[in-house]
Amino acid sequence: MPEKCRVSVCGFDPMLVRGYVKTGYRALWWYLPDDVYNDFKVKPGDKVIGRLLAVYNPKGEKTAEPNEDFRWETSKETGYAVVLPPEVITKYELTEFHFIELVINKINEQDVYPGEEKKTKWWPTEKMKLSYFLPYAAP
């Protein structure tokens, strides 16, 4: 299994995300594990290919188990940030206060750690229960 990780969604205030989703501007993203970023020399605009396994809300509750493949691009500024497409944001009503669990299978069609199972970036369950968060704002 390639790189399995649970990451925090990063981004803008939900009201800004609401507008950015309509315009296609980068609204939410997550950061690659350092090992993947360094080992595969990820650059701006590279494709990250994998499978979205779960979505957690700011209370630490699993709200979806999509088990669906994805092909997302890294940001134009850095290959470290992977941009979430608008359709994913609206489908799962994501905010910067959510967490996602996923498997990274490939970077630009290059297999990530074939034959190995890595889990270097895993957000702790006890830290997924946030005391402050803003709700999703639909576009």
C-alpha positions as CSV (number, residue, x, y, z in Angstrom):
1,M,0.0,0.0,0.0
2,P,1.4,3.5,-0.8
3,E,1.1,6.4,1.6
4,K,-2.0,6.4,3.8
5,C,-2.6,9.7,5.7
6,R,-5.2,11.6,7.7
7,V,-4.8,15.3,7.1
8,S,-6.4,18.6,8.2
9,V,-8.1,20.6,5.5
10,C,-6.6,24.0,5.2
11,G,-8.0,27.1,3.6
12,F,-10.1,30.2,3.9
13,D,-13.1,31.2,6.0
14,P,-16.3,29.4,4.8
15,M,-17.8,32.6,3.5
16,L,-14.8,33.2,1.3
17,V,-14.8,29.5,0.2
18,R,-18.4,30.0,-0.8
19,G,-17.4,32.6,-3.3
20,Y,-14.2,30.9,-4.4
21,V,-16.0,27.7,-5.2
22,K,-18.1,29.6,-7.7
23,T,-15.1,31.2,-9.4
24,G,-12.8,28.1,-9.3
25,Y,-10.2,29.9,-7.2
26,R,-8.2,27.8,-4.8
27,A,-10.3,27.7,-1.7
28,L,-9.3,24.6,0.4
29,W,-6.2,22.4,0.3
30,W,-4.2,19.9,2.3
31,Y,-0.4,19.3,2.7
32,L,1.5,16.3,1.4
33,P,3.6,14.3,3.9
34,D,7.1,15.6,3.9
35,D,8.6,12.3,2.8
36,V,6.3,12.1,-0.3
37,Y,7.1,15.7,-1.1
38,N,10.8,15.3,-0.8
39,D,11.2,11.7,-2.3
40,F,9.1,12.5,-5.4
41,K,10.3,16.1,-5.8
42,V,6.7,17.3,-6.2
43,K,6.4,20.6,-8.1
44,P,3.6,23.1,-8.7
45,G,0.8,21.7,-10.9
46,D,1.8,18.1,-10.4
47,K,-1.0,15.5,-10.2
48,V,-1.6,13.6,-7.0
49,I,-3.6,10.4,-7.6
50,G,-5.2,8.4,-4.9
51,R,-8.3,7.3,-3.1
52,L,-10.4,9.4,-0.7
53,L,-11.3,7.1,2.2
54,A,-13.1,9.2,4.8
55,V,-14.3,12.7,5.7
56,Y,-14.4,13.9,9.4
57,N,-16.3,16.9,10.6
58,P,-14.8,19.3,13.2
59,K,-16.3,17.2,16.0
60,G,-14.2,14.3,15.0
61,E,-17.2,12.4,13.6
62,K,-16.8,10.4,10.4
63,T,-19.4,12.0,8.0
64,A,-18.6,10.1,4.8
65,E,-16.7,7.1,3.5
66,P,-16.5,7.8,-0.2
67,N,-13.9,5.3,-1.1
68,E,-13.5,7.1,-4.4
69,D,-10.5,7.7,-6.6
70,F,-9.2,11.2,-7.1
71,R,-6.7,13.1,-9.3
72,W,-6.0,16.5,-7.7
73,E,-3.3,19.1,-8.6
74,T,-0.8,20.7,-6.4
75,S,-1.1,24.5,-6.0
76,K,0.5,26.9,-8.5
77,E,2.7,28.3,-5.8
78,T,4.1,25.1,-4.3
79,G,3.9,21.4,-4.9
80,Y,3.5,20.9,-1.1
81,A,-0.2,21.9,-1.1
82,V,-2.8,19.8,-2.9
83,V,-5.9,21.8,-4.0
84,L,-9.3,20.3,-3.3
85,P,-11.6,20.8,-6.4
86,P,-14.8,22.8,-6.0
87,E,-17.0,19.7,-6.6
88,V,-15.4,17.9,-3.7
89,I,-15.8,20.8,-1.4
90,T,-19.5,21.1,-2.2
91,K,-20.2,17.4,-2.3
92,Y,-18.8,16.8,1.2
93,E,-19.6,20.4,2.5
94,L,-15.9,20.9,3.5
95,T,-14.5,23.7,5.5
96,E,-11.0,24.4,6.8
97,F,-12.2,22.7,10.0
98,H,-12.6,19.2,8.4
99,F,-10.2,16.3,8.2
100,I,-9.8,13.8,5.4
101,E,-8.3,10.3,5.3
102,L,-6.8,9.2,2.0
103,V,-4.3,7.0,0.2
104,I,-1.7,8.6,-2.2
105,N,-1.1,6.0,-4.9
106,K,0.8,8.1,-7.5
107,I,2.5,11.4,-8.2
108,N,2.4,12.2,-11.9
109,E,1.8,8.5,-12.8
110,Q,4.8,7.4,-10.7
111,D,3.9,4.8,-8.1
112,V,4.3,6.0,-4.5
113,Y,6.3,3.5,-2.4
114,P,5.2,0.3,-4.4
115,G,5.1,-2.8,-2.2
116,E,5.4,-0.7,1.0
117,E,2.9,0.5,3.5
118,K,3.7,3.9,4.9
119,K,1.7,6.1,7.3
120,T,3.9,9.1,8.1
121,K,1.2,11.8,8.4
122,W,-1.7,10.9,10.6
123,W,-3.8,13.5,12.4
124,P,-4.5,12.2,16.0
125,T,-8.1,11.3,16.7
126,E,-8.1,13.2,20.0
127,K,-7.1,16.4,18.2
128,M,-9.9,16.2,15.7
129,K,-12.5,17.5,18.2
130,L,-12.3,21.2,17.7
131,S,-13.7,23.6,20.3
132,Y,-14.1,26.4,17.7
133,F,-15.3,26.0,14.1
134,L,-17.5,27.8,11.5
135,P,-20.2,25.9,9.6
136,Y,-20.2,25.2,5.9
137,A,-21.6,28.0,3.8
138,A,-23.2,26.7,0.6
139,P,-22.5,28.6,-2.6
